[in-house]
Every structure is written in C-alpha cells, then in structure tokens.
C-alpha cells in the first residue's frame, strides 16, 4: 500500500479508538466514513483492471531508417464495469516510439483503438513490449498493475542510398578461368550435356537431347563469369571514432522525413556498405560480406532481393566491438574470397598498413577498392588524407567520406578536395 493508504488506515484506527474510549458520536461517524472509504477503494481497485485486455499489432517485423513504422493497439474492457482511468506504460526499447498514454472513461464492453507512428532514426533489433497496465481507485489508495509479457521484435534496417556509379571493377575473371569451372549449382551458363546421374533435379534435364537419344540427358553448368564482390567492414573498436553526445546534436535532425546519420564512423560505414551492396546487386553481381564486430559475420556471395535483405539484416545488428583490425580479419577470412573477386574495404583506420593490405590483395588476384572514413572529422585521429593519397598513388580505387558529406555523392565521385590540391 502507498503512504496515503497507511495514513488513512492510521486515521481510521485512531478515530475508532477515540470513539470506543470517549463514546462521542463524532469519532464514531468519522470511523464509519474512513472504514467505508477504505473498503470501497479496495473493491474499486480490484475491479479496475477486471476484463481489460490490450492487443498490439506491429505493421511488420522489419523497417528501415528514415521510414515510418506503425503499430496498432486495441484496449478493450470486456467487463460490465466502467473504468475511470487506465495508464499504459510501454517498456519497449524502440527509440522515439511513444506508446505510453492514459485513458479515461472506458465504459463496460467498450474499446479504444489507436495507431502509433514513429520515424525510425536508428538501426538495430528492438523489442516491442512488454508493457504494464496501471489503474486504481479515484483516491489512489490501492493502485494496481498488470504486466503483459507479450513482446515482438522489429529489425530496423540501415539507410540505403541509391548510387549511380561506384568504382568497382567489371569483374570478368581473366583468362576465361570462370568459364572452365564446373559447378553443381544451376546457373545461367550451361556448358554442355552428359548422361543423367542419380540425384539430378528435373530442371537439369535437357529434354531435347533426351528425346533425341531416348535416354535421360542432364545439362552441365559453369560458374557465372561475373566475379563476386565482397564487402569487408572494419568493425574493430580501435578503428572507430564518434562525437560525444555533448558535441553532437542531442536530437536527431529531421528535415521533413529525412534522418541524418549519427556522427559515428560505424554508422557511416554501415550506410556506405548497404548502399554499395544495393548498387552491386542491381548490376546482377553476387555480393558477400565479412565483418568481425561483437560477433563474426560472414555471408556467402549471392545475388537477388533475398541476398539484399540478408546483408541489410546483418548490417542492422553490426556492433563495432571487434578486437581484430581489418588486415587481421583478411588474414583469417581471405580463403572465403575466390580469386578474381572485387573486395571493398570500408574502414576508418588511419594506419598505412591498409594500403599495403590492398596491394597484397591485388597481387593475390583480387580487385581491392578502399572506402575511407575521415576519422578526424568524427573527432578521431588524423591521418586519413595520407592513406588516401597513398592509395591513389598505388592506383587503387578509393573514396573518402567526411562527417556531414552527402554520402551518395561521396561514394560516386572522387575526393574533390584531393583532386584540386593535386592539380
């Protein structure tokens, strides 16, 4: 019981004791009044959440930064007793999702429906729920609460910017190597036919040859000559930089429905990686991803819409808490990347070893591309300009991104400041 209930109960005991010892009618009437108040408030409190149910339905299990997310609610009173007030306390961790509210005068058998719309400002995997219903008597003597444990997840995908161009090599494997690699997968490239083997699927059968030879004939396929592209995001904690909350705006800037990126290298890196993946997949290239953050994330190269969502969902939960630098990650994972593939390194590291790593990739038959996040513009260490110039001198395609840059333009065009200074 809250303090006010104990206070009223104490007054009741004192007035009752005074009535019994003094015999005065005033104390007796006061005892009756306080006793009735306590009993009525208790009964009212017990009935205040009787028959009350809450249903919540999310507009989907996925959303995206900059997109409006909707959640629909229905609060129903199945009992015949009206509810004077009900407070809904939402315990979701979804940023800016304002669900908590208070309802008054919910009649018996009545219900309230409403929709909460929230502009997604941060990528990640968030809980919707649980929530708690609060109610009680009009005097607040016996508040009651009921926790509703039902909860759902929503994955907020990172922002994706459409790119008109990105400097990725065309990807044809030199010397016809790819055209001589057989595969058990069904690909658009059929190289010939052979006799049917047990286990061949129906879509491998070449029906014209089967009819001509009067036995089952299967098609043989080769790997697609378009080389894979692999995204390597530097998710090591040591390479990151971000402005402190007091240096950055305390409120996400919303210009209409456009959300600005947080001043953090990992957030810019994730958006850059997602945008590059969309560009490559739209060109029908197979795209894979490697990132060693809080957990190891490796997505094998594939193409299509399903692959785009796999990449975006992995990027949505990527946390920059890795202990390995990007060159150490490459030493561990280079066996995953086939010869001839394009490798896009997205990093905020200012170490010159990044350029040496890109050169080593090129000597290994891979096609490196560097996307450098200018750590100094995010409050980190200087040195990105030197890495950028060294990469350009080595003939490695490179892009440099500073805090506040139009990210799409920065990925499409070379660094204009560097070009003007070189001229």
C-alpha positions in Angstrom: 0.0 0.0 0.0 1.2 3.5 -0.6 1.8 6.0 2.2 -1.6 7.7 1.8 -3.3 4.4 2.3 -1.4 3.8 5.5 -2.2 7.3 6.6 -6.0 6.8 6.1 -5.8 3.4 7.8 -4.0 5.1 10.7 -6.7 7.8 11.0 -9.3 5.0 10.9 -7.6 3.2 13.8 -7.3 6.4 15.9 -10.9 7.5 15.3 -12.1 4.1 16.2 -10.1 4.0 19.4 -11.3 7.5 20.2 -14.9 6.5 19.6 -14.6 3.5 21.9 -12.9 5.3 24.7 -14.8 8.6 24.6 -18.2 7.4 23.3 -18.6 10.6 21.2 -20.6 10.3 18.0 -18.2 12.5 16.0 -15.4 9.9 16.3 -17.8 7.1 15.5 -19.1 8.8 12.4 -15.5 9.5 11.3 -14.6 5.8 11.8 -17.6 4.8 9.6 -16.6 7.2 6.9 -12.9 6.2 6.9 -13.8 2.5 7.0 -16.3 2.8 4.1 -13.6 4.8 2.2 -11.0 2.1 2.7 -13.4 -0.8 1.8 -14.9 1.0 -1.3 -11.5 2.0 -2.6 -10.2 -1.5 -2.2 -13.1 -3.1 -4.1 -12.9 -0.4 -6.7 -9.2 -1.1 -7.2 -9.8 -4.8 -7.5 -12.3 -4.2 -10.3 -10.3 -1.5 -12.1 -8.5 -4.0 -14.4 -11.0 -6.8 -14.4 -11.7 -7.8 -18.0 -9.2 -5.3 -19.5 -7.1 -6.6 -22.4 -4.6 -5.0 -24.7 -3.8 -6.1 -28.2 -0.8 -4.7 -30.1 0.0 -5.5 -33.8 3.1 -4.2 -35.5 3.0 -3.1 -39.1 5.7 -5.6 -39.9 8.8 -7.2 -38.4 11.2 -5.1 -40.5 11.5 -1.3 -41.1 14.3 1.0 -42.2 16.0 4.1 -41.0 14.0 7.1 -42.3 10.8 5.1 -42.8 7.7 5.5 -40.7 6.9 2.4 -38.6 3.3 1.8 -37.5 2.0 -0.2 -34.5 -1.8 -0.7 -33.9 -3.3 -1.0 -30.5 -6.7 -2.1 -29.1 -7.6 -1.6 -25.4 -10.8 -3.4 -24.6 -13.0 -3.7 -21.5 -14.8 -7.0 -21.5 -16.5 -6.5 -18.1 -19.7 -4.5 -17.5 -18.0 -2.2 -15.0 -16.7 1.1 -16.4 -13.0 2.1 -15.9 -12.4 5.6 -14.7 -8.7 5.6 -15.8 -6.1 3.3 -17.1 -2.5 4.1 -17.7 -0.5 2.2 -20.3 3.3 2.1 -19.6 5.3 0.7 -22.5 8.6 -0.9 -21.8 9.8 -1.1 -25.4 13.4 -0.1 -26.3 12.4 1.1 -29.8 13.8 4.7 -30.0 11.3 7.5 -30.1 8.3 5.1 -30.0 5.8 6.9 -27.8 3.2 4.4 -26.8 2.7 5.2 -23.1 -0.6 7.0 -22.5 -3.6 7.4 -20.2 -7.2 6.6 -21.0 -10.3 7.8 -19.1 -13.9 6.8 -19.0 -13.6 3.4 -20.7 -17.2 2.1 -20.5 -18.3 -1.5 -19.9 -17.9 -3.5 -23.1 -16.1 -0.6 -24.8 -12.7 -0.4 -26.5 -10.2 2.2 -27.8 -8.2 1.8 -31.0 -5.2 3.9 -31.9 -2.1 3.8 -34.1 1.4 4.9 -33.1 3.6 6.1 -35.9 7.4 6.5 -35.4 10.1 7.6 -37.8 12.9 5.1 -37.4 16.1 7.0 -36.5 18.4 4.2 -35.5 19.3 0.8 -37.0 19.2 -2.3 -34.8 17.0 -5.0 -33.4 14.5 -3.8 -30.9 11.8 -5.1 -28.5 8.1 -4.0 -28.8 6.8 -4.7 -25.4 6.3 -5.9 -22.7 4.0 -3.3 -21.2 2.2 -2.6 -17.9 -1.3 -1.5 -17.3 -1.9 0.7 -14.2 -5.2 1.6 -12.6 -6.7 2.0 -9.2 -9.4 3.8 -7.1 -10.1 7.6 -7.5 -8.2 8.4 -4.3 -5.1 6.5 -5.2 -5.2 4.3 -2.0 -4.8 0.9 -3.7 -3.1 1.2 -7.1 -2.9 -2.0 -9.1 -0.7 -3.0 -12.0 -0.7 -5.9 -14.5 2.3 -6.7 -16.6 1.7 -8.0 -20.1 4.7 -10.1 -21.1 3.8 -10.3 -24.8 6.6 -8.8 -26.9 7.7 -8.8 -30.5 10.9 -7.9 -32.3 11.4 -5.3 -35.1 14.6 -5.1 -37.1 15.4 -1.6 -38.4 17.5 -1.9 -41.5 20.2 0.7 -42.2 19.6 3.6 -44.5 20.3 2.8 -48.2 21.2 5.5 -50.7 20.8 4.8 -54.4 24.1 5.1 -56.3 24.5 6.0 -60.0 28.2 4.8 -60.0 30.7 3.2 -57.8 34.3 2.3 -58.9 34.1 -1.5 -58.8 36.0 -3.4 -61.5 33.7 -5.1 -64.1 34.7 -8.4 -62.6 35.3 -10.6 -65.6 37.8 -13.3 -64.4 40.8 -13.1 -66.6 41.8 -15.9 -69.0 38.4 -17.5 -69.0 39.0 -19.1 -65.7 35.4 -18.8 -64.6 34.1 -20.4 -67.8 36.1 -23.6 -67.1 34.9 -24.1 -63.5 32.1 -26.6 -63.3 29.5 -26.3 -60.6 26.8 -28.5 -59.1 24.6 -25.4 -58.9 22.1 -24.4 -61.6 23.4 -21.2 -63.1 22.5 -19.2 -66.3 25.6 -20.7 -68.0 25.1 -24.2 -69.5 28.4 -25.7 -70.8 27.2 -29.0 -72.2 25.3 -32.2 -71.6 26.0 -35.5 -70.0 24.1 -38.7 -69.1 21.7 -38.4 -66.3 23.1 -39.2 -62.9 21.1 -40.3 -59.9 20.0 -37.3 -57.9 19.9 -34.8 -60.8 16.9 -32.5 -60.4 14.3 -32.1 -63.2 15.5 -28.6 -64.1 18.9 -30.0 -65.1 17.4 -32.4 -67.7 17.9 -31.3 -71.3 14.6 -32.5 -72.8 15.5 -32.0 -76.5 18.7 -34.2 -76.1 16.7 -36.7 -74.0 14.1 -37.1 -76.8 16.8 -37.4 -79.5 18.9 -40.0 -77.7 15.9 -41.8 -76.0 17.6 -41.6 -72.5 17.8 -39.0 -69.8 20.4 -36.4 -70.6 21.4 -33.7 -68.0 22.8 -30.2 -68.6 26.2 -29.2 -67.1 26.6 -25.7 -65.7 29.6 -23.4 -65.1 30.2 -20.6 -62.7 29.0 -17.2 -63.8 31.8 -15.2 -65.4 30.8 -12.1 -63.4 33.2 -12.0 -60.4 31.9 -11.8 -56.9 32.1 -8.6 -54.8 32.9 -8.8 -51.1 32.2 -6.1 -48.6 34.7 -6.0 -45.7 33.5 -3.6 -43.0 36.0 -2.7 -40.3 34.1 -3.2 -37.1 37.1 -3.2 -34.7 36.6 -1.0 -31.7 40.1 0.6 -32.0 39.4 2.0 -35.5 36.2 3.8 -34.7 35.5 7.4 -33.9 32.4 9.3 -32.8 31.5 12.6 -31.4 30.4 12.7 -27.7 26.7 13.5 -27.1 27.5 17.0 -25.9 29.4 17.6 -29.1 26.7 16.2 -31.4 23.2 17.3 -31.5 21.1 15.9 -28.7 18.2 15.4 -31.0 18.3 13.6 -34.4 17.8 16.2 -37.1 14.6 15.5 -39.0 14.3 17.5 -42.2 10.8 16.6 -43.3 11.1 12.8 -43.2 14.9 12.7 -43.8 17.0 11.4 -41.0 20.6 12.5 -40.5 23.2 9.9 -39.7 24.7 9.9 -36.2 28.2 11.4 -36.1 29.9 8.0 -35.8 32.2 6.2 -38.2 30.5 2.8 -37.8 27.1 4.4 -38.7 28.6 6.0 -41.9 30.3 2.7 -42.7 27.2 0.6 -42.4 25.2 3.0 -44.6 28.0 3.1 -47.2 28.2 -0.7 -47.2 24.4 -1.1 -47.6 24.4 1.4 -50.4 27.3 -0.3 -52.3 25.6 -3.7 -51.8 22.4 -2.3 -53.4 24.3 -0.9 -56.3 26.2 -4.1 -57.0 23.1 -6.3 -56.6 21.2 -4.1 -59.1 24.1 -4.9 -61.5 23.4 -8.6 -61.0 26.7 -9.2 -59.2 27.0 -11.6 -56.4 27.8 -9.9 -53.2 29.1 -11.3 -49.9 30.1 -9.7 -46.6 32.6 -10.2 -43.9 32.7 -8.2 -40.6 34.2 -9.1 -37.2 32.4 -7.0 -34.7 30.8 -8.2 -31.5 30.3 -11.5 -33.3 31.8 -12.9 -36.6 29.5 -12.2 -39.5 30.2 -14.0 -42.9 27.6 -14.0 -45.6 28.4 -16.0 -48.7 28.2 -14.2 -52.0 24.8 -14.4 -53.7 22.6 -12.2 -55.8 18.9 -11.2 -55.7 16.5 -9.4 -53.4 16.8 -12.1 -50.7 20.5 -11.6 -50.5 20.0 -7.8 -50.2 17.8 -8.4 -47.1 20.3 -10.9 -45.6 23.0 -8.2 -45.9 20.9 -5.4 -44.6 19.7 -7.5 -41.6 23.3 -8.4 -40.7 24.3 -4.7 -41.1 21.4 -3.7 -38.9 22.8 -5.5 -35.9 26.5 -4.9 -36.5 28.3 -3.6 -33.4 31.8 -2.1 -33.6 33.2 -4.1 -30.7 35.7 -6.3 -32.6 39.2 -6.9 -31.5 40.8 -7.6 -34.9 41.9 -4.9 -37.3 40.7 -5.2 -40.9 44.0 -6.5 -42.2 43.9 -9.2 -39.5 40.4 -10.1 -40.5 41.6 -10.5 -44.1 44.3 -12.9 -43.0 41.7 -15.0 -41.3 39.0 -14.8 -43.9 40.8 -14.5 -47.3 40.1 -18.2 -48.0 36.4 -17.3 -48.3 37.1 -14.9 -51.2 37.5 -16.5 -54.6 40.3 -15.4 -57.0 39.2 -12.5 -59.2 36.6 -11.1 -56.8 36.3 -7.4 -56.0 37.0 -6.6 -52.4 35.6 -3.3 -51.0 37.3 -2.3 -47.7 35.3 0.1 -45.6 37.3 1.4 -42.8 38.1 4.4 -40.6 41.6 3.2 -39.8 44.4 5.7 -40.3 47.1 3.1 -40.4 49.2 2.9 -43.6 49.0 -0.9 -43.4 45.6 -0.5 -45.1 47.3 0.4 -48.4 49.8 -2.4 -48.0 46.9 -4.8 -47.5 45.2 -3.5 -50.6 48.4 -4.0 -52.6 48.7 -7.6 -51.3 45.1 -8.3 -52.3 45.9 -7.1 -55.8 48.9 -9.3 -56.0 46.7 -12.2 -54.9 44.5 -11.7 -58.0 41.8 -9.7 -56.2 40.5 -6.3 -57.1 40.6 -4.0 -54.0 38.6 -0.8 -53.5 39.0 1.5 -50.5 36.3 3.5 -48.8 38.0 5.6 -46.1 36.1 7.4 -43.4 37.9 10.5 -42.3 38.3 9.7 -38.6 39.4 13.3 -37.8 36.1 14.7 -38.9 34.4 12.4 -36.3 36.7 13.5 -33.5 39.3 10.8 -34.1 42.9 10.7 -35.1 44.2 12.5 -38.2 45.9 10.6 -41.0 43.1 9.6 -43.4 44.4 12.1 -46.0 47.8 10.4 -46.1 46.2 7.0 -46.5 44.0 8.4 -49.3 47.0 9.9 -51.2 49.0 6.7 -50.8 46.1 4.6 -52.2 45.7 6.9 -55.2 49.4 6.8 -55.9 49.2 3.0 -55.9 46.4 3.1 -58.4 43.8 1.7 -56.0 40.2 3.0 -56.5 39.5 5.0 -53.3 36.7 7.2 -51.9 37.0 9.4 -48.8 34.0 10.3 -46.6 33.9 13.1 -44.0 31.2 13.7 -41.4 28.4 15.7 -42.9 29.2 14.7 -46.5 26.4 13.8 -48.8 27.1 10.1 -48.6 25.8 9.2 -52.1 27.9 11.8 -53.8 31.0 11.0 -51.8 30.7 7.3 -52.9 30.1 8.2 -56.5 32.7 10.9 -57.1 36.4 11.1 -56.2 37.6 13.3 -53.4 37.3 16.8 -55.0 39.5 18.5 -52.3 42.3 16.0 -53.1 41.9 16.4 -56.8 42.0 20.2 -56.6 45.1 20.1 -54.4 46.8 17.7 -56.7 46.0 20.0 -59.7 
